[in-house]
Amino acid sequence: MAEYDVRIGFWLRAYDGFTVEAATDEEAIGKARAAALAAMELTSHPGHIDFDARREGIIAFIDQVTADQRRAVAEDVEFDTDRFHGAPSA
């Protein structure tokens, strides 16, 4: 029997929050959009990550591992149908 190293990738839904001050609902929406764009660029941890809802899985790679070498077998292998970002590029 050969040994294979398998790595998967998936999306987790994350939530964060902030406060904006505005004079009107329309201004609040505009400020919220601007603040949301800035928040998405941050590299810090969000306020909450939903670990119970893993989505859109892909097998990133499968490598055969021996004492002497590591050999790539496959990359970007779909294994589920939970696709909200479309099919992975081939």
HUJOGI-V717298 format. One record per pair of residues at least 24 apart in sequence whose C-alpha atoms are under 10 Angstrom apart, sorted by the first residue. I is the first residue (numbers start at 1). J is the second residue. Records with the same first field share a line. If there is no record, write none. Layout:
I->J  J
This chain:
2->64  65  66
3->63  64  65  66  67
4->61  62  63  64  65  66  70  71  72  73
5->61  62  63  64  65  70  71  72  73
6->59  60  61  62  63  64  73  74  75
7->58  59  60  61  62  63  75  76
8->57  58  59  60  61  62  75  76  77  78  79
9->54  55  56  57  58  59  60  61  76
10->54  55  56  57  58  59  60
11->51  53  54  55  56  57  58
12->49  50  51  52  53  54  55  56
13->48  49  50  51  52  53  54  55
14->45  46  47  48  49  50  51
15->45  46  47  48  49  50
16->40  45  46  47  48  49
17->46  47  48
18->47
54->82
55->80  81  82  83  84
56->80  81  82  83  84  85  86  87
57->81  82  83
58->82  83  88
